[in-house]
Amino acid sequence: MDICDGFVGAIGRTPLIRLSALSAETGCEILAKAEWLNPGGSVKDRAAWGIINNAERAGQLRPGGIVVEGTAGNTGIGLAHICNARGYRCIIVIPETQTQEKIDLLKTLGAEVHLVPPAPYSDPNNYQKIAGRMAAEMEGAIWANQFDNTANRDAHYSTTGPEIWEQCAGQIDAFVAATGTGGTLGGVARALKERSDKVRIVLADPAGSSLYNYVYHGTPSSSSGSSITEGIGSSRVTANLQDTPIDTAYSIPDTESVPMVYRLLYQEGLFVGSSSGVNVSAALRLAKELGPGHTIVTVLCDGGARYSSRLFNSQWLAEKQLLPAG
């Protein structure tokens, strides 16, 4: 019998999906890791379990303990699920600008949710820093610290990267992913480069983020514009992203990524969020540059239901001048 051991046992081993329309358009194999099929609904389940498992093994998190995190939503959702399964209290600090769907889900899962105004990382009232202070003041608590806790990156190094290599039977030319914490890109890049240094690692960056300039100029500085995407893009190089071998980067505007989300829905039947649109847009650009015959893998990070009130709301998109034609 093939039986998973609870919630944690169901994390990972997600399928690799061929994006048929885009593959036919480019002559490349454009493949997408279906991370919204993790039990908590996103790629962040892997990071959440990596962080909690590491803290348990180190004796930092004990029965009845508390997990505190600052999150744009998905890592918090993964942590809340795992805390329920492992018997921990979960406290989440989240910017009030995130979708109501994610905030409501966190509350439904039993997390103690603290909404805070958005603030840059340099501000002591940034949501991540508030979470760190809260954890330090509570007995039996850990701060998950997903951005600079490299247990996040290690989870992808030991699971996501090897899964992709095996699913492609080693026939992979490039891996493309956006980054917020740096865990997915940092871990998968290391795993793939160890197996073949010919695999190109490509960072997909939403407009307004600083990582495109970091790749090309060595210093993070904001690219032009802004983005409606949540959970990706950064003003700094996190510990998880530090020293990641990155060969190429693309800055992807919303005017490119939002229509891609709708292409994925109506051409591929895949209902995914905005970060997936950024990832696949970058994969498409790369495929056109490389030419036919290459295999490119990217990530579908989470499902579209968490963004229904915005990304799939025609009135909201029209107000942002992002409503796709047709």
Backbone hydrogen bonds in HBPLUS format (Angstrom, degrees):
<---DONOR---> <-ACCEPTOR-->    atom                        ^
c    i                          cat <-CA-CA->   ^        H-A-AA   ^      H-
h    n   atom  resd res      DA  || num        DHA   H-A  angle D-A-AA Bond
n    s   type  num  typ     dist DA aas  dist angle  dist       angle   num
A0009-GLY N   A0005-ASP O   3.15 MM   4  4.52 143.1  2.29 127.3 125.8     1
A0010-ALA N   A0007-PHE O   2.99 MM   3  5.37 147.8  2.10 108.4 118.3     2
A0011-ILE N   A0008-VAL O   3.16 MM   3  5.50 165.9  2.18 112.3 116.8     3
A0034-ALA N   A0015-PRO O   2.96 MM  19  5.67 174.4  1.96 172.4 174.2     4
A0017-ILE N   A0032-ALA O   2.80 MM  15  5.06 172.1  1.80 144.5 142.3     5
A0032-ALA N   A0017-ILE O   2.75 MM  15  5.06 156.4  1.80 140.9 148.9     6
A0019-LEU N   A0030-ILE O   2.89 MM  11  5.72 177.7  1.89 172.4 172.8     7
A0023-SER N   A0019-LEU O   2.87 MM   4  5.92 153.2  1.94 155.1 164.1     8
A0024-ALA N   A0020-SER O   2.91 MM   4  6.06 159.1  1.95 149.3 154.8     9
A0025-GLU N   A0021-ALA O   2.99 MM   4  6.14 151.5  2.07 141.9 150.0    10
A0026-THR N   A0022-LEU O   3.16 MM   4  6.26 146.0  2.28 141.9 148.7    11
A0027-GLY N   A0023-SER O   2.82 MM   4  5.60 144.1  1.95 148.9 157.5    12
A0293-GLY N   A0027-GLY O   2.91 MM 266  6.03 167.8  1.92 129.1 129.3    13
A0029-GLU N   A0294-HIS O   2.81 MM 265  6.19 158.3  1.86 156.5 163.4    14
A0296-ILE N   A0029-GLU O   2.82 MM 267  6.14 166.1  1.84 166.2 170.0    15
A0031-LEU N   A0296-ILE O   2.82 MM 265  6.10 171.1  1.83 167.9 170.6    16
A0298-THR N   A0031-LEU O   2.85 MM 267  6.30 149.7  1.94 152.3 162.0    17
A0033-LYS N   A0298-THR O   2.85 MM 265  6.20 167.8  1.86 147.6 148.4    18
A0035-GLU N   A0033-LYS O   2.88 MM   2  5.76 131.0  2.13 111.5  96.4    19
A0300-LEU N   A0033-LYS O   2.97 MM 267  5.87 176.7  1.97 151.5 151.4    20
A0037-LEU N   A0034-ALA O   3.19 MM   3  5.93 163.1  2.22 116.6 121.3    21
A0035-GLU N   A0300-LEU O   3.08 MM 265  5.67 122.5  2.42 136.5 152.3    22
A0038-ASN N   A0035-GLU O   3.22 MM   3  5.70 165.3  2.24 114.4 115.4    23
A0041-GLY N   A0038-ASN O   2.85 MM   3  5.12 158.0  1.90 114.3 121.4    24
A0045-ASP N   A0042-SER O   3.25 MM   3  6.01 172.5  2.26 118.3 120.6    25
A0043-VAL N   A0301-CYS O   2.95 MM 258  5.24 140.6  2.11 144.1 154.4    26
A0046-ARG N   A0043-VAL O   3.21 MM   3  6.10 148.2  2.32 120.9 125.5    27
A0048-ALA N   A0044-LYS O   2.91 MM   4  6.08 168.0  1.93 156.2 159.8    28
A0049-TRP N   A0045-ASP O   3.01 MM   4  6.17 165.1  2.03 148.9 152.2    29
A0050-GLY N   A0046-ARG O   2.93 MM   4  6.09 158.2  1.98 146.9 154.0    30
A0051-ILE N   A0047-ALA O   2.91 MM   4  6.10 159.8  1.95 155.3 159.3    31
A0052-ILE N   A0048-ALA O   3.05 MM   4  6.26 167.6  2.06 149.6 153.2    32
A0053-ASN N   A0049-TRP O   2.80 MM   4  5.74 166.7  1.82 153.0 157.7    33
A0054-ASN N   A0050-GLY O   3.04 MM   4  6.00 154.9  2.10 137.2 144.3    34
A0055-ALA N   A0051-ILE O   3.03 MM   4  6.23 155.5  2.09 144.5 151.1    35
A0056-GLU N   A0052-ILE O   2.91 MM   4  6.15 153.6  1.98 152.1 159.4    36
A0057-ARG N   A0053-ASN O   2.99 MM   4  6.19 165.1  2.01 150.3 154.1    37
A0058-ALA N   A0054-ASN O   3.03 MM   4  6.18 145.1  2.15 141.7 151.0    38
A0060-GLN N   A0055-ALA O   2.89 MM   5  5.07 137.7  2.07 160.2 161.0    39
A0061-LEU N   A0055-ALA O   3.25 MM   6  5.37 146.0  2.37 118.5 115.5    40
A0059-GLY N   A0056-GLU O   3.06 MM   3  5.14 156.9  2.11 104.5 111.7    41
A0065-GLY N   A0062-ARG O   2.83 MM   3  5.35 138.0  2.01 153.9 153.4    42
A0089-ARG N   A0065-GLY O   2.99 MM  24  6.39 162.3  2.02 157.1 158.9    43
A0066-ILE N   A0140-GLY O   3.00 MM  74  6.06 157.9  2.05 141.8 141.6    44
A0142-ILE N   A0066-ILE O   2.89 MM  76  6.32 148.9  1.99 154.1 161.2    45
A0067-VAL N   A0089-ARG O   2.84 MM  22  6.22 162.6  1.87 162.5 166.7    46
A0091-ILE N   A0067-VAL O   2.86 MM  24  6.19 166.5  1.88 161.2 163.6    47
A0068-VAL N   A0142-ILE O   2.91 MM  74  6.12 163.6  1.94 168.0 172.9    48
A0144-ALA N   A0068-VAL O   2.90 MM  76  6.13 163.3  1.93 164.4 169.9    49
A0069-GLU N   A0091-ILE O   3.00 MM  22  6.51 150.1  2.09 158.1 167.7    50
A0093-VAL N   A0069-GLU O   2.84 MM  24  6.14 162.5  1.87 153.0 156.6    51
A0071-THR N   A0093-VAL O   2.96 MM  22  6.35 153.7  2.03 161.5 169.5    52
A0077-ILE N   A0073-GLY O   2.87 MM   4  6.12 147.3  1.98 150.9 161.2    53
A0078-GLY N   A0074-ASN O   3.00 MM   4  6.28 162.7  2.03 151.2 154.9    54
A0079-LEU N   A0075-THR O   2.83 MM   4  6.08 160.6  1.86 152.3 158.2    55
A0080-ALA N   A0076-GLY O   2.83 MM   4  6.00 156.5  1.89 146.5 153.0    56
A0081-HIS N   A0077-ILE O   3.08 MM   4  6.33 161.9  2.11 151.1 154.9    57
A0082-ILE N   A0078-GLY O   3.09 MM   4  6.32 169.3  2.10 151.7 154.4    58
A0083-CYS N   A0079-LEU O   2.74 MM   4  5.89 159.2  1.78 154.7 161.1    59
A0084-ASN N   A0080-ALA O   3.04 MM   4  6.21 155.3  2.11 144.7 150.6    60
A0085-ALA N   A0081-HIS O   3.08 MM   4  6.42 155.3  2.14 146.1 153.1    61
A0086-ARG N   A0082-ILE O   2.82 MM   4  6.00 139.8  1.98 148.1 159.7    62
A0087-GLY N   A0083-CYS O   2.78 MM   4  5.60 121.4  2.13 143.9 154.2    63
A0088-TYR N   A0083-CYS O   2.88 MM   5  4.59 157.9  1.93 131.3 136.0    64
A0112-GLU N   A0090-CYS O   2.89 MM  22  6.25 170.3  1.90 156.5 158.0    65
A0092-ILE N   A0112-GLU O   2.81 MM  20  6.01 164.8  1.84 153.7 158.6    66
A0114-HIS N   A0092-ILE O   2.74 MM  22  6.08 159.0  1.79 164.4 171.0    67
A0094-ILE N   A0114-HIS O   2.98 MM  20  6.26 161.3  2.01 155.8 160.7    68
A0116-VAL N   A0094-ILE O   3.12 MM  22  6.23 153.7  2.19 141.3 145.7    69
A0098-GLN N   A0095-PRO O   3.23 MM   3  6.03 172.2  2.24 124.9 125.6    70
A0096-GLU N   A0116-VAL O   2.84 MM  20  5.53 153.6  1.91 153.0 153.0    71
A0103-ILE N   A0099-THR O   3.29 MM   4  6.66 163.8  2.32 149.4 154.0    72
A0104-ASP N   A0100-GLN O   2.82 MM   4  5.93 166.8  1.83 155.3 158.8    73
A0105-LEU N   A0101-GLU O   3.01 MM   4  6.13 153.4  2.08 141.1 148.6    74
A0106-LEU N   A0102-LYS O   3.01 MM   4  6.22 160.5  2.05 149.5 153.9    75
A0107-LYS N   A0103-ILE O   3.20 MM   4  6.49 157.2  2.25 146.9 152.5    76
A0108-THR N   A0104-ASP O   2.89 MM   4  6.15 156.9  1.94 148.8 155.8    77
A0109-LEU N   A0105-LEU O   2.92 MM   4  6.16 149.6  2.02 150.8 158.5    78
A0111-ALA N   A0106-LEU O   3.10 MM   5  5.60 151.0  2.18 164.9 156.0    79
A0110-GLY N   A0107-LYS O   2.95 MM   3  5.15 155.2  2.02 105.3 113.2    80
A0123-ASP N   A0120-PRO O   2.96 MM   3  5.48 158.4  2.01 116.6 123.6    81
A0126-ASN N   A0123-ASP O   2.96 MM   3  5.43 154.5  2.02 124.2 123.1    82
A0129-LYS N   A0126-ASN O   3.00 MM   3  5.42 116.9  2.41 108.8 123.6    83
A0130-ILE N   A0126-ASN O   3.00 MM   4  6.30 155.9  2.05 158.8 166.6    84
A0131-ALA N   A0127-TYR O   3.14 MM   4  6.30 159.1  2.19 142.1 147.0    85
A0132-GLY N   A0128-GLN O   3.05 MM   4  6.37 154.4  2.12 144.9 151.9    86
A0133-ARG N   A0129-LYS O   3.05 MM   4  6.30 158.2  2.10 147.9 152.6    87
A0134-MET N   A0130-ILE O   2.95 MM   4  6.19 160.3  1.99 152.5 158.3    88
A0135-ALA N   A0131-ALA O   3.01 MM   4  6.22 165.4  2.03 154.5 157.4    89
A0136-ALA N   A0132-GLY O   3.12 MM   4  6.30 155.1  2.18 143.4 150.2    90
A0137-GLU N   A0133-ARG O   3.20 MM   4  6.39 133.8  2.42 143.0 153.7    91
A0137-GLU N   A0134-MET O   3.18 MM   3  5.33 137.9  2.37  99.4 110.9    92
A0138-MET N   A0135-ALA O   3.21 MM   3  5.34 165.3  2.23 107.8 112.2    93
A0148-ASP N   A0145-ASN O   3.17 MM   3  5.86 130.1  2.43 118.2 128.5    94
A0149-ASN N   A0145-ASN O   2.80 MM   4  5.49 127.8  2.08 162.9 176.9    95
A0152-ASN N   A0149-ASN O   3.09 MM   3  6.13 170.8  2.10 129.9 131.7    96
A0154-ASP N   A0150-THR O   2.92 MM   4  6.12 162.3  1.95 147.5 153.1    97
A0155-ALA N   A0151-ALA O   3.10 MM   4  6.15 142.2  2.25 134.1 141.8    98
A0155-ALA N   A0152-ASN O   3.19 MM   3  5.40 128.2  2.47  99.6 112.2    99
A0156-HIS N   A0153-ARG O   3.11 MM   3  5.42 123.7  2.44 103.6 116.6   100
A0157-TYR N   A0153-ARG O   2.94 MM   4  6.23 149.1  2.03 149.0 159.0   101
A0158-SER N   A0154-ASP O   2.94 MM   4  6.10 150.7  2.03 148.1 153.9   102
A0159-THR N   A0155-ALA O   3.08 MM   4  6.07 130.1  2.34 133.0 145.2   103
A0161-GLY N   A0156-HIS O   2.95 MM   5  6.05 177.4  1.95 166.5 165.7   104
A0163-GLU N   A0159-THR O   2.96 MM   4  6.04 156.5  2.02 155.2 162.7   105
A0164-ILE N   A0160-THR O   3.03 MM   4  6.26 162.3  2.06 154.5 158.3   106
A0165-TRP N   A0161-GLY O   3.07 MM   4  6.36 165.3  2.09 156.7 160.6   107
A0166-GLU N   A0162-PRO O   2.97 MM   4  6.13 165.0  2.00 150.4 154.2   108
A0167-GLN N   A0163-GLU O   2.85 MM   4  6.02 162.2  1.88 153.7 159.1   109
A0168-CYS N   A0164-ILE O   3.00 MM   4  6.12 143.7  2.13 147.0 155.7   110
A0170-GLY N   A0165-TRP O   2.89 MM   5  5.07 155.3  1.96 155.1 155.5   111
A0169-ALA N   A0166-GLU O   3.02 MM   3  4.82 153.7  2.09  98.7 106.7   112
A0171-GLN N   A0168-CYS O   2.84 MM   3  5.24 164.5  1.87 118.4 121.7   113
A0173-ASP N   A0295-THR O   2.85 MM 122  5.26 157.7  1.90 142.1 149.3   114
A0200-ARG N   A0173-ASP O   2.86 MM  27  6.18 172.5  1.87 142.6 140.7   115
A0174-ALA N   A0295-THR O   3.27 MM 121  6.72 140.6  2.43 154.1 157.2   116
A0297-VAL N   A0174-ALA O   2.95 MM 123  6.28 167.2  1.97 151.6 154.4   117
A0175-PHE N   A0200-ARG O   2.82 MM  25  6.27 154.1  1.89 167.6 176.3   118
A0202-VAL N   A0175-PHE O   2.86 MM  27  6.09 166.0  1.88 166.8 167.4   119
A0176-VAL N   A0297-VAL O   2.86 MM 121  6.23 158.0  1.91 159.3 166.2   120
A0177-ALA N   A0202-VAL O   3.06 MM  25  6.54 158.4  2.11 165.5 169.8   121
A0204-ALA N   A0177-ALA O   3.04 MM  27  5.45 162.2  2.07 110.6 114.7   122
A0233-GLY N   A0179-THR O   2.85 MM  54  5.91 159.5  1.89 134.5 136.6   123
A0186-GLY N   A0182-GLY O   2.85 MM   4  5.55 150.6  1.93 139.3 149.2   124
A0187-GLY N   A0183-GLY O   2.93 MM   4  5.82 162.3  1.96 144.0 148.9   125
A0188-VAL N   A0184-THR O   2.97 MM   4  5.93 168.2  1.98 154.1 157.7   126
A0189-ALA N   A0185-LEU O   2.92 MM   4  5.69 157.7  1.97 142.4 149.8   127
A0190-ARG N   A0186-GLY O   3.41 MM   4  6.38 159.5  2.45 132.8 137.8   128
A0191-ALA N   A0187-GLY O   3.12 MM   4  6.33 161.1  2.16 147.5 152.9   129
A0192-LEU N   A0188-VAL O   2.92 MM   4  6.09 164.7  1.94 159.2 162.6   130
A0193-LYS N   A0189-ALA O   2.92 MM   4  5.93 165.3  1.94 151.1 155.9   131
A0194-GLU N   A0190-ARG O   3.09 MM   4  6.10 149.4  2.19 141.8 148.9   132
A0195-ARG N   A0192-LEU O   3.02 MM   3  5.19 127.6  2.30  99.5 113.3   133
A0196-SER N   A0192-LEU O   2.87 MM   4  6.17 147.7  1.97 151.7 162.1   134
A0199-VAL N   A0196-SER O   3.30 MM   3  5.94 171.7  2.30 117.6 119.9   135
A0247-ASP N   A0201-ILE O   2.79 MM  46  5.29 148.6  1.88 140.2 150.9   136
A0248-THR N   A0201-ILE O   3.27 MM  47  6.61 154.7  2.34 151.5 153.9   137
A0203-LEU N   A0248-THR O   2.87 MM  45  6.35 157.9  1.92 151.6 153.1   138
A0250-TYR N   A0203-LEU O   2.93 MM  47  6.42 151.6  2.01 163.7 172.0   139
A0205-ASP N   A0250-TYR O   2.83 MM  45  6.02 170.3  1.84 171.7 174.4   140
A0252-ILE N   A0205-ASP O   2.73 MM  47  5.88 163.5  1.76 155.4 161.3   141
A0209-SER N   A0206-PRO O   3.19 MM   3  5.89 163.0  2.22 139.6 142.4   142
A0207-ALA N   A0252-ILE O   3.24 MM  45  5.80 132.7  2.48 136.4 129.9   143
A0223-SER N   A0209-SER O   2.92 MM  14  5.82 149.8  2.01 141.0 145.4   144
A0210-SER N   A0234-SER O   2.84 MM  24  5.86 163.8  1.87 159.0 162.4   145
A0214-TYR N   A0210-SER O   3.25 MM   4  6.43 140.9  2.41 133.2 144.3   146
A0215-VAL N   A0211-LEU O   2.99 MM   4  6.24 155.2  2.05 150.6 154.1   147
A0216-TYR N   A0212-TYR O   3.26 MM   4  6.57 159.6  2.31 147.3 152.2   148
A0217-HIS N   A0213-ASN O   2.68 MM   4  5.41 146.7  1.79 146.6 154.6   149
A0218-GLY N   A0214-TYR O   2.86 MM   4  4.55 137.9  2.04 120.0 125.7   150
A0241-LEU N   A0238-THR O   3.18 MM   3  5.20 128.0  2.47  94.9 107.8   151
A0242-GLN N   A0238-THR O   2.91 MM   4  6.02 140.8  2.06 147.2 158.5   152
A0244-THR N   A0241-LEU O   3.03 MM   3  5.56 148.8  2.13 146.3 141.9   153
A0256-GLU N   A0253-PRO O   2.98 MM   3  5.48 158.7  2.03 112.6 119.6   154
A0257-SER N   A0253-PRO O   3.07 MM   4  6.41 161.6  2.10 150.6 156.2   155
A0258-VAL N   A0254-ASP O   2.95 MM   4  5.56 169.1  1.96 144.0 147.6   156
A0261-VAL N   A0257-SER O   3.04 MM   4  6.39 145.8  2.17 146.5 154.7   157
A0261-VAL N   A0258-VAL O   3.08 MM   3  5.17 121.3  2.44  99.8 113.9   158
A0262-TYR N   A0258-VAL O   3.32 MM   4  6.73 152.3  2.40 148.9 155.6   159
A0263-ARG N   A0259-PRO O   2.86 MM   4  6.21 142.7  2.00 143.3 154.8   160
A0264-LEU N   A0260-MET O   2.86 MM   4  6.13 160.4  1.90 153.8 158.1   161
A0265-LEU N   A0261-VAL O   3.09 MM   4  6.37 144.3  2.23 136.4 146.1   162
A0266-TYR N   A0262-TYR O   2.91 MM   4  6.04 174.5  1.91 152.8 153.9   163
A0267-GLN N   A0263-ARG O   2.75 MM   4  5.33 148.6  1.84 145.8 151.7   164
A0268-GLU N   A0264-LEU O   3.21 MM   4  4.91 135.0  2.42 105.6 117.8   165
A0270-LEU N   A0264-LEU O   2.85 MM   6  5.33 170.2  1.86 137.8 134.5   166
A0269-GLY N   A0265-LEU O   3.10 MM   4  4.60 127.7  2.39 104.4 115.1   167
A0304-GLY N   A0271-PHE O   3.00 MM  33  5.12 149.7  2.09 109.3 107.5   168
A0273-GLY N   A0302-ASP O   3.13 MM  29  5.74 149.4  2.23 134.4 132.9   169
A0276-SER N   A0273-GLY O   3.20 MM   3  5.63 131.4  2.45 105.9 117.5   170
A0277-GLY N   A0274-SER O   3.01 MM   3  5.03 121.9  2.36  95.5 110.4   171
A0278-VAL N   A0274-SER O   3.15 MM   4  6.60 147.6  2.26 147.4 155.7   172
A0279-ASN N   A0275-SER O   3.00 MM   4  6.30 163.6  2.03 149.9 153.8   173
A0280-VAL N   A0276-SER O   2.93 MM   4  6.10 171.2  1.94 154.6 156.5   174
A0281-SER N   A0277-GLY O   3.00 MM   4  5.94 152.2  2.08 138.1 146.3   175
A0282-ALA N   A0278-VAL O   3.10 MM   4  6.31 157.2  2.16 148.0 153.4   176
A0283-ALA N   A0279-ASN O   2.97 MM   4  6.28 151.7  2.05 144.6 153.3   177
A0284-LEU N   A0280-VAL O   2.87 MM   4  6.08 152.8  1.94 148.2 154.8   178
A0285-ARG N   A0281-SER O   3.05 MM   4  6.34 158.4  2.09 146.1 151.6   179
A0286-LEU N   A0282-ALA O   2.96 MM   4  6.20 162.8  1.99 150.1 154.6   180
A0287-ALA N   A0283-ALA O   2.92 MM   4  6.11 158.5  1.96 146.8 152.7   181
A0288-LYS N   A0284-LEU O   3.09 MM   4  6.33 158.3  2.13 150.8 155.5   182
A0289-GLU N   A0285-ARG O   3.08 MM   4  6.38 144.0  2.21 143.6 153.8   183
A0289-GLU N   A0286-LEU O   3.05 MM   3  5.04 121.2  2.40  94.8 110.2   184
A0290-LEU N   A0286-LEU O   2.83 MM   4  6.07 163.3  1.85 161.2 165.3   185
A0291-GLY N   A0287-ALA O   2.92 MM   4  5.83 154.7  1.98 145.7 152.7   186
A0307-TYR N   A0304-GLY O   2.89 MM   3  5.51 163.0  1.92 124.1 128.2   187
A0310-ARG N   A0307-TYR O   3.02 MM   3  5.51 156.3  2.08 115.7 123.3   188
A0311-LEU N   A0307-TYR O   2.84 MM   4  5.41 114.4  2.28 145.7 164.1   189
A0313-ASN N   A0310-ARG O   3.03 MM   3  4.99 160.4  2.07 117.2 114.7   190
A0317-LEU N   A0313-ASN O   2.98 MM   4  6.24 165.6  2.00 160.7 165.1   191
A0318-ALA N   A0314-SER O   2.89 MM   4  5.97 153.1  1.96 142.4 150.0   192
A0319-GLU N   A0315-GLN O   3.03 MM   4  6.30 152.0  2.12 146.5 153.4   193
A0320-LYS N   A0316-TRP O   3.19 MM   4  6.49 138.4  2.38 138.6 149.5   194
A0320-LYS N   A0317-LEU O   3.06 MM   3  5.03 126.0  2.37  94.0 108.4   195
A0322-LEU N   A0317-LEU O   2.81 MM   5  4.96 177.7  1.81 146.4 146.4   196
A0321-GLN N   A0318-ALA O   3.00 MM   3  4.75 155.5  2.06  99.1 106.4   197
